Amino acid sequence: MKFCIFGAGGTGGVLAAYLAMAGNDVTLIARGKHLAAIREQGLTLHTNHRGTKVIKNLTACTAAEYEDVPDVCFVCVKYYNIEDAIDFAREKLGKDTLIVPVLNVFGTGGMMQEKLPALTCLDGCIYVMGQIEAPGVIYQSDKMLRVIYGYRPGQEQKLLPIAQALEKVLQAAEIRGHFSDNIIRDALQKFAYVSPAGAAGAYFNVTSDKLQQDGPEREMFAGLIREVVALGKAMGIVFEKDLVETGLSIMDVLKPGSTTSMQRDILRGGKSEFAGLVTRVVELGETYHVPVPLYQKINEWGKEHLQLHG
C-alpha cells in the first residue's frame, strides 16, 4: 500500500518506520535538519524491544516537493500545526486518498472534513510513545503501537475498500490496526487518557512516577478522566470499559520518568497542544452542560502561567 505520512515526529516517524520495514511504499513529509538527516542516512528507529533499525526504503521530502497519489495519508502533526496539514491536503491530495488524522485532540477528522469537503477524512487515534531523539533518529520508548480509525456516524463511506484493506496492512507491519465501527467512542476513549495525563503532568510538573503513586497528582489524573467520561455520556457514548481503571492501568506500566508530548513542549517554552487537550474540554463542557471543574482549574492555571499559542 502507498502511504504519505504528514509529520515526521514521534508519531509519524514510528508509523513510517514500521510501514516501510513491512515493505510498503512510504513517503515521509518532514523539514529542516530532521529531513536532511533522513535523506542522507535514512530514518533510524531506536527501540528497547526491536533494537535499532536504519530504514532506507522510504522517501522523505518537504510538503511542497510531494507529487504522488497515496492510498492513505496519515496526519501526524501537533494540533497547533493542523492548518499546515489541511493546506497540504487541499493542494496535494485528491479524491482517491483516504486521510486519517491520528492527533491527540478529539474530533480532528470532522474538523478537517468540514474544511476539505471534496476529500475523505476519517477520524483516528494512535497509542504510541515516540519522540525525535536527534535529527533523523526516532526513539520509541515503549512497544505499545495501536492505530484505530473509522468513519464518523452518518459519514458517507467513500474509499471503503481502502479503509478495509488498511487494517490488515497495519497488522502485517506489527501495528495493532483496528477499523472501528464506533470511532467517536474509541477516539474519546484514547483522549480520556492522553488529555488527563498531559493536563495533570503539566499542572503539577511531574513525570509518570508521581502519577503512579497515591497522592494529589494521581487523584487529579483520575478526576480528569471522570470528567471526560461524563462528557462522553452527555454525547450519548456508551463506554465498554471503566476508563478510570483503564487509564490508571496504562499509566502504571509506563517507564518511570515518562512525560507527555504536551509537557515536553511546555518545558521547551514553545507552542503546545494545551488548547486542544485542556481548553477544548472546558468548551465541550459548556456545550453539553457538563461540569468540568478540574479542567477549568487547569485551564485557568494555563492562562496565567503559560504562553498559550494553541
Contacts in CASP RR format, 6 or more apart in sequence:
PFRMAT RR
TARGET T0000
AUTHOR 0000-0000-0000
METHOD contacts of the structure
MODEL  1
MKFCIFGAGGTGGVLAAYLAMAGNDVTLIARGKHLAAIREQGLTLHTNHR
GTKVIKNLTACTAAEYEDVPDVCFVCVKYYNIEDAIDFAREKLGKDTLIV
PVLNVFGTGGMMQEKLPALTCLDGCIYVMGQIEAPGVIYQSDKMLRVIYG
YRPGQEQKLLPIAQALEKVLQAAEIRGHFSDNIIRDALQKFAYVSPAGAA
GAYFNVTSDKLQQDGPEREMFAGLIREVVALGKAMGIVFEKDLVETGLSI
MDVLKPGSTTSMQRDILRGGKSEFAGLVTRVVELGETYHVPVPLYQKINE
WGKEHLQLHG
1 24 0 8 1.000
1 25 0 8 1.000
1 71 0 8 1.000
1 72 0 8 1.000
1 165 0 8 1.000
1 166 0 8 1.000
1 169 0 8 1.000
2 24 0 8 1.000
2 25 0 8 1.000
2 68 0 8 1.000
2 69 0 8 1.000
2 70 0 8 1.000
2 71 0 8 1.000
2 72 0 8 1.000
3 16 0 8 1.000
3 19 0 8 1.000
3 24 0 8 1.000
3 25 0 8 1.000
3 26 0 8 1.000
3 27 0 8 1.000
3 70 0 8 1.000
3 71 0 8 1.000
3 72 0 8 1.000
3 73 0 8 1.000
3 74 0 8 1.000
4 27 0 8 1.000
4 29 0 8 1.000
4 66 0 8 1.000
4 68 0 8 1.000
4 70 0 8 1.000
4 72 0 8 1.000
4 73 0 8 1.000
4 74 0 8 1.000
4 93 0 8 1.000
4 97 0 8 1.000
5 12 0 8 1.000
5 13 0 8 1.000
5 15 0 8 1.000
5 16 0 8 1.000
5 19 0 8 1.000
5 26 0 8 1.000
5 27 0 8 1.000
5 28 0 8 1.000
5 29 0 8 1.000
5 73 0 8 1.000
5 74 0 8 1.000
5 76 0 8 1.000
6 29 0 8 1.000
6 63 0 8 1.000
6 73 0 8 1.000
6 74 0 8 1.000
6 75 0 8 1.000
6 76 0 8 1.000
6 77 0 8 1.000
6 85 0 8 1.000
6 88 0 8 1.000
7 13 0 8 1.000
7 28 0 8 1.000
7 29 0 8 1.000
7 30 0 8 1.000
7 75 0 8 1.000
7 76 0 8 1.000
7 77 0 8 1.000
8 16 0 8 1.000
8 28 0 8 1.000
8 29 0 8 1.000
8 30 0 8 1.000
8 31 0 8 1.000
8 34 0 8 1.000
8 35 0 8 1.000
8 38 0 8 1.000
8 60 0 8 1.000
8 76 0 8 1.000
8 132 0 8 1.000
9 34 0 8 1.000
9 76 0 8 1.000
9 130 0 8 1.000
9 131 0 8 1.000
9 132 0 8 1.000
9 138 0 8 1.000
10 76 0 8 1.000
10 128 0 8 1.000
10 130 0 8 1.000
10 131 0 8 1.000
10 132 0 8 1.000
10 138 0 8 1.000
10 140 0 8 1.000
10 261 0 8 1.000
11 76 0 8 1.000
11 102 0 8 1.000
11 126 0 8 1.000
11 128 0 8 1.000
11 130 0 8 1.000
12 28 0 8 1.000
12 74 0 8 1.000
12 76 0 8 1.000
13 28 0 8 1.000
13 43 0 8 1.000
13 45 0 8 1.000
13 76 0 8 1.000
13 138 0 8 1.000
14 45 0 8 1.000
14 128 0 8 1.000
14 130 0 8 1.000
14 138 0 8 1.000
14 140 0 8 1.000
14 145 0 8 1.000
15 74 0 8 1.000
15 76 0 8 1.000
15 102 0 8 1.000
15 126 0 8 1.000
15 128 0 8 1.000
15 147 0 8 1.000
15 175 0 8 1.000
16 26 0 8 1.000
16 28 0 8 1.000
16 43 0 8 1.000
16 55 0 8 1.000
16 58 0 8 1.000
17 43 0 8 1.000
17 45 0 8 1.000
17 53 0 8 1.000
17 55 0 8 1.000
17 58 0 8 1.000
17 138 0 8 1.000
18 145 0 8 1.000
18 173 0 8 1.000
18 174 0 8 1.000
18 175 0 8 1.000
19 26 0 8 1.000
19 169 0 8 1.000
19 170 0 8 1.000
19 173 0 8 1.000
19 175 0 8 1.000
20 26 0 8 1.000
20 43 0 8 1.000
20 55 0 8 1.000
20 57 0 8 1.000
20 58 0 8 1.000
21 53 0 8 1.000
21 55 0 8 1.000
21 173 0 8 1.000
22 169 0 8 1.000
22 172 0 8 1.000
22 173 0 8 1.000
22 174 0 8 1.000
23 57 0 8 1.000
24 169 0 8 1.000
24 173 0 8 1.000
26 57 0 8 1.000
26 58 0 8 1.000
26 59 0 8 1.000
27 58 0 8 1.000
27 59 0 8 1.000
27 60 0 8 1.000
27 61 0 8 1.000
27 66 0 8 1.000
27 68 0 8 1.000
27 70 0 8 1.000
28 38 0 8 1.000
28 43 0 8 1.000
28 58 0 8 1.000
28 59 0 8 1.000
28 60 0 8 1.000
28 61 0 8 1.000
29 60 0 8 1.000
29 61 0 8 1.000
29 62 0 8 1.000
29 63 0 8 1.000
29 66 0 8 1.000
29 88 0 8 1.000
30 38 0 8 1.000
30 60 0 8 1.000
30 61 0 8 1.000
30 62 0 8 1.000
31 62 0 8 1.000
31 63 0 8 1.000
32 135 0 8 1.000
33 135 0 8 1.000
34 132 0 8 1.000
34 135 0 8 1.000
34 136 0 8 1.000
35 60 0 8 1.000
35 61 0 8 1.000
35 62 0 8 1.000
36 135 0 8 1.000
37 134 0 8 1.000
37 135 0 8 1.000
37 136 0 8 1.000
37 137 0 8 1.000
38 60 0 8 1.000
38 136 0 8 1.000
39 60 0 8 1.000
41 54 0 8 1.000
41 136 0 8 1.000
42 54 0 8 1.000
42 55 0 8 1.000
42 56 0 8 1.000
42 58 0 8 1.000
42 60 0 8 1.000
42 136 0 8 1.000
43 54 0 8 1.000
43 55 0 8 1.000
43 56 0 8 1.000
43 58 0 8 1.000
43 60 0 8 1.000
43 136 0 8 1.000
43 138 0 8 1.000
44 52 0 8 1.000
44 53 0 8 1.000
44 54 0 8 1.000
44 55 0 8 1.000
44 136 0 8 1.000
44 137 0 8 1.000
44 138 0 8 1.000
45 52 0 8 1.000
45 53 0 8 1.000
45 54 0 8 1.000
45 55 0 8 1.000
45 138 0 8 1.000
45 140 0 8 1.000
46 52 0 8 1.000
46 133 0 8 1.000
46 137 0 8 1.000
46 138 0 8 1.000
46 139 0 8 1.000
46 140 0 8 1.000
47 53 0 8 1.000
47 139 0 8 1.000
47 140 0 8 1.000
47 143 0 8 1.000
48 140 0 8 1.000
48 141 0 8 1.000
48 142 0 8 1.000
48 143 0 8 1.000
49 143 0 8 1.000
50 143 0 8 1.000
63 84 0 8 1.000
63 88 0 8 1.000
63 92 0 8 1.000
66 88 0 8 1.000
66 92 0 8 1.000
67 92 0 8 1.000
69 94 0 8 1.000
69 96 0 8 1.000
69 97 0 8 1.000
70 93 0 8 1.000
70 97 0 8 1.000
71 96 0 8 1.000
71 97 0 8 1.000
71 98 0 8 1.000
71 162 0 8 1.000
71 166 0 8 1.000
72 97 0 8 1.000
72 98 0 8 1.000
72 99 0 8 1.000
72 100 0 8 1.000
72 162 0 8 1.000
72 166 0 8 1.000
73 89 0 8 1.000
73 93 0 8 1.000
73 97 0 8 1.000
73 98 0 8 1.000
73 99 0 8 1.000
73 100 0 8 1.000
74 100 0 8 1.000
74 101 0 8 1.000
74 102 0 8 1.000
75 82 0 8 1.000
75 85 0 8 1.000
75 89 0 8 1.000
75 99 0 8 1.000
75 100 0 8 1.000
75 101 0 8 1.000
75 102 0 8 1.000
75 103 0 8 1.000
75 108 0 8 1.000
75 112 0 8 1.000
76 102 0 8 1.000
76 103 0 8 1.000
76 126 0 8 1.000
77 84 0 8 1.000
77 85 0 8 1.000
77 103 0 8 1.000
78 103 0 8 1.000
78 104 0 8 1.000
78 261 0 8 1.000
78 265 0 8 1.000
78 271 0 8 1.000
78 273 0 8 1.000
79 103 0 8 1.000
79 104 0 8 1.000
79 105 0 8 1.000
79 108 0 8 1.000
79 273 0 8 1.000
79 275 0 8 1.000
79 276 0 8 1.000
79 277 0 8 1.000
79 310 0 8 1.000
80 271 0 8 1.000
80 272 0 8 1.000
80 273 0 8 1.000
80 275 0 8 1.000
80 309 0 8 1.000
80 310 0 8 1.000
82 101 0 8 1.000
82 103 0 8 1.000
82 108 0 8 1.000
82 111 0 8 1.000
82 112 0 8 1.000
85 101 0 8 1.000
85 112 0 8 1.000
86 112 0 8 1.000
86 115 0 8 1.000
86 116 0 8 1.000
89 99 0 8 1.000
89 112 0 8 1.000
89 116 0 8 1.000
89 119 0 8 1.000
89 121 0 8 1.000
90 115 0 8 1.000
90 116 0 8 1.000
90 119 0 8 1.000
93 99 0 8 1.000
93 119 0 8 1.000
94 118 0 8 1.000
94 119 0 8 1.000
95 118 0 8 1.000
95 119 0 8 1.000
95 120 0 8 1.000
95 158 0 8 1.000
96 159 0 8 1.000
97 119 0 8 1.000
97 120 0 8 1.000
97 159 0 8 1.000
98 120 0 8 1.000
98 122 0 8 1.000
98 159 0 8 1.000
98 162 0 8 1.000
98 163 0 8 1.000
98 166 0 8 1.000
99 109 0 8 1.000
99 112 0 8 1.000
99 116 0 8 1.000
99 119 0 8 1.000
99 120 0 8 1.000
99 121 0 8 1.000
99 122 0 8 1.000
100 121 0 8 1.000
100 122 0 8 1.000
100 124 0 8 1.000
100 147 0 8 1.000
100 149 0 8 1.000
100 166 0 8 1.000
101 108 0 8 1.000
101 109 0 8 1.000
101 112 0 8 1.000
101 121 0 8 1.000
101 122 0 8 1.000
101 123 0 8 1.000
101 124 0 8 1.000
102 124 0 8 1.000
102 125 0 8 1.000
102 126 0 8 1.000
102 147 0 8 1.000
102 149 0 8 1.000
103 125 0 8 1.000
104 191 0 8 1.000
104 194 0 8 1.000
104 195 0 8 1.000
104 261 0 8 1.000
104 262 0 8 1.000
104 273 0 8 1.000
104 276 0 8 1.000
104 277 0 8 1.000
105 191 0 8 1.000
105 273 0 8 1.000
105 276 0 8 1.000
105 277 0 8 1.000
105 280 0 8 1.000
106 187 0 8 1.000
106 188 0 8 1.000
106 191 0 8 1.000
106 195 0 8 1.000
106 280 0 8 1.000
107 123 0 8 1.000
107 187 0 8 1.000
108 123 0 8 1.000
108 124 0 8 1.000
109 121 0 8 1.000
109 122 0 8 1.000
109 123 0 8 1.000
109 124 0 8 1.000
109 152 0 8 1.000
110 121 0 8 1.000
110 123 0 8 1.000
110 152 0 8 1.000
112 121 0 8 1.000
113 119 0 8 1.000
113 120 0 8 1.000
113 121 0 8 1.000
113 152 0 8 1.000
113 155 0 8 1.000
120 158 0 8 1.000
120 159 0 8 1.000
122 149 0 8 1.000
122 150 0 8 1.000
122 151 0 8 1.000
122 152 0 8 1.000
122 155 0 8 1.000
122 163 0 8 1.000
122 183 0 8 1.000
123 149 0 8 1.000
123 150 0 8 1.000
123 151 0 8 1.000
123 152 0 8 1.000
123 183 0 8 1.000
123 184 0 8 1.000
123 187 0 8 1.000
124 147 0 8 1.000
124 148 0 8 1.000
124 149 0 8 1.000
124 150 0 8 1.000
124 183 0 8 1.000
124 186 0 8 1.000
124 187 0 8 1.000
125 147 0 8 1.000
125 148 0 8 1.000
125 149 0 8 1.000
125 186 0 8 1.000
125 187 0 8 1.000
125 190 0 8 1.000
125 191 0 8 1.000
126 145 0 8 1.000
126 146 0 8 1.000
126 147 0 8 1.000
126 148 0 8 1.000
126 190 0 8 1.000
127 144 0 8 1.000
127 145 0 8 1.000
127 146 0 8 1.000
127 190 0 8 1.000
128 140 0 8 1.000
128 144 0 8 1.000
128 145 0 8 1.000
128 146 0 8 1.000
129 140 0 8 1.000
129 141 0 8 1.000
129 142 0 8 1.000
129 144 0 8 1.000
129 254 0 8 1.000
129 258 0 8 1.000
130 138 0 8 1.000
130 139 0 8 1.000
130 140 0 8 1.000
130 141 0 8 1.000
131 138 0 8 1.000
131 139 0 8 1.000
131 141 0 8 1.000
131 261 0 8 1.000
131 264 0 8 1.000
132 138 0 8 1.000
132 139 0 8 1.000
133 139 0 8 1.000
141 255 0 8 1.000
141 258 0 8 1.000
142 254 0 8 1.000
142 255 0 8 1.000
145 174 0 8 1.000
145 175 0 8 1.000
145 176 0 8 1.000
146 175 0 8 1.000
146 176 0 8 1.000
146 177 0 8 1.000
146 178 0 8 1.000
147 170 0 8 1.000
147 175 0 8 1.000
147 176 0 8 1.000
147 177 0 8 1.000
147 178 0 8 1.000
148 177 0 8 1.000
148 178 0 8 1.000
148 180 0 8 1.000
148 183 0 8 1.000
148 186 0 8 1.000
148 187 0 8 1.000
148 190 0 8 1.000
149 163 0 8 1.000
149 166 0 8 1.000
149 178 0 8 1.000
149 179 0 8 1.000
149 180 0 8 1.000
149 183 0 8 1.000
150 163 0 8 1.000
150 179 0 8 1.000
150 180 0 8 1.000
150 181 0 8 1.000
150 183 0 8 1.000
151 157 0 8 1.000
151 163 0 8 1.000
151 183 0 8 1.000
152 183 0 8 1.000
152 184 0 8 1.000
153 184 0 8 1.000
157 163 0 8 1.000
163 179 0 8 1.000
164 179 0 8 1.000
166 177 0 8 1.000
166 179 0 8 1.000
167 177 0 8 1.000
167 178 0 8 1.000
167 179 0 8 1.000
170 176 0 8 1.000
170 177 0 8 1.000
171 177 0 8 1.000
178 186 0 8 1.000
180 186 0 8 1.000
184 235 0 8 1.000
184 237 0 8 1.000
185 237 0 8 1.000
185 238 0 8 1.000
185 239 0 8 1.000
188 228 0 8 1.000
188 231 0 8 1.000
188 232 0 8 1.000
188 235 0 8 1.000
188 237 0 8 1.000
189 239 0 8 1.000
189 241 0 8 1.000
189 243 0 8 1.000
189 246 0 8 1.000
191 228 0 8 1.000
192 225 0 8 1.000
192 228 0 8 1.000
192 229 0 8 1.000
192 243 0 8 1.000
192 247 0 8 1.000
193 225 0 8 1.000
193 243 0 8 1.000
193 246 0 8 1.000
193 247 0 8 1.000
193 250 0 8 1.000
194 260 0 8 1.000
194 277 0 8 1.000
195 224 0 8 1.000
195 228 0 8 1.000
195 277 0 8 1.000
195 278 0 8 1.000
195 281 0 8 1.000
196 221 0 8 1.000
196 222 0 8 1.000
196 223 0 8 1.000
196 224 0 8 1.000
196 225 0 8 1.000
196 228 0 8 1.000
196 247 0 8 1.000
197 211 0 8 1.000
197 221 0 8 1.000
197 251 0 8 1.000
197 260 0 8 1.000
198 260 0 8 1.000
198 262 0 8 1.000
198 263 0 8 1.000
198 277 0 8 1.000
199 224 0 8 1.000
199 277 0 8 1.000
199 278 0 8 1.000
199 295 0 8 1.000
199 298 0 8 1.000
200 206 0 8 1.000
200 211 0 8 1.000
200 217 0 8 1.000
200 220 0 8 1.000
200 221 0 8 1.000
200 224 0 8 1.000
200 298 0 8 1.000
201 207 0 8 1.000
201 210 0 8 1.000
201 211 0 8 1.000
201 217 0 8 1.000
201 221 0 8 1.000
201 259 0 8 1.000
201 260 0 8 1.000
201 263 0 8 1.000
202 260 0 8 1.000
202 262 0 8 1.000
202 263 0 8 1.000
202 266 0 8 1.000
202 274 0 8 1.000
202 298 0 8 1.000
203 220 0 8 1.000
203 298 0 8 1.000
203 301 0 8 1.000
204 210 0 8 1.000
204 216 0 8 1.000
204 217 0 8 1.000
204 220 0 8 1.000
205 263 0 8 1.000
206 217 0 8 1.000
207 256 0 8 1.000
207 257 0 8 1.000
207 258 0 8 1.000
207 259 0 8 1.000
208 251 0 8 1.000
208 254 0 8 1.000
208 255 0 8 1.000
208 256 0 8 1.000
208 257 0 8 1.000
208 258 0 8 1.000
208 259 0 8 1.000
209 256 0 8 1.000
209 257 0 8 1.000
210 217 0 8 1.000
210 218 0 8 1.000
211 217 0 8 1.000
211 218 0 8 1.000
211 221 0 8 1.000
211 251 0 8 1.000
212 218 0 8 1.000
212 251 0 8 1.000
212 252 0 8 1.000
212 254 0 8 1.000
212 256 0 8 1.000
218 248 0 8 1.000
220 294 0 8 1.000
221 248 0 8 1.000
221 251 0 8 1.000
222 244 0 8 1.000
222 248 0 8 1.000
223 244 0 8 1.000
223 294 0 8 1.000
224 294 0 8 1.000
224 295 0 8 1.000
224 298 0 8 1.000
225 243 0 8 1.000
225 244 0 8 1.000
225 247 0 8 1.000
226 244 0 8 1.000
227 281 0 8 1.000
227 290 0 8 1.000
227 291 0 8 1.000
227 292 0 8 1.000
227 293 0 8 1.000
227 294 0 8 1.000
227 295 0 8 1.000
228 243 0 8 1.000
228 281 0 8 1.000
229 239 0 8 1.000
229 243 0 8 1.000
229 244 0 8 1.000
230 290 0 8 1.000
230 291 0 8 1.000
230 292 0 8 1.000
231 281 0 8 1.000
231 284 0 8 1.000
231 285 0 8 1.000
231 288 0 8 1.000
231 290 0 8 1.000
231 292 0 8 1.000
232 239 0 8 1.000
232 288 0 8 1.000
234 285 0 8 1.000
234 288 0 8 1.000
234 289 0 8 1.000
234 290 0 8 1.000
235 288 0 8 1.000
261 273 0 8 1.000
262 272 0 8 1.000
262 273 0 8 1.000
262 274 0 8 1.000
262 277 0 8 1.000
265 271 0 8 1.000
265 272 0 8 1.000
265 273 0 8 1.000
266 272 0 8 1.000
266 274 0 8 1.000
266 306 0 8 1.000
269 307 0 8 1.000
270 307 0 8 1.000
270 309 0 8 1.000
271 309 0 8 1.000
271 310 0 8 1.000
272 306 0 8 1.000
272 308 0 8 1.000
272 309 0 8 1.000
272 310 0 8 1.000
273 310 0 8 1.000
274 302 0 8 1.000
274 306 0 8 1.000
274 308 0 8 1.000
274 310 0 8 1.000
275 308 0 8 1.000
275 310 0 8 1.000
276 310 0 8 1.000
278 295 0 8 1.000
278 298 0 8 1.000
278 299 0 8 1.000
278 302 0 8 1.000
279 299 0 8 1.000
279 308 0 8 1.000
281 292 0 8 1.000
281 295 0 8 1.000
282 292 0 8 1.000
282 295 0 8 1.000
282 296 0 8 1.000
282 299 0 8 1.000
284 290 0 8 1.000
284 292 0 8 1.000
285 291 0 8 1.000
285 292 0 8 1.000
302 308 0 8 1.000
END
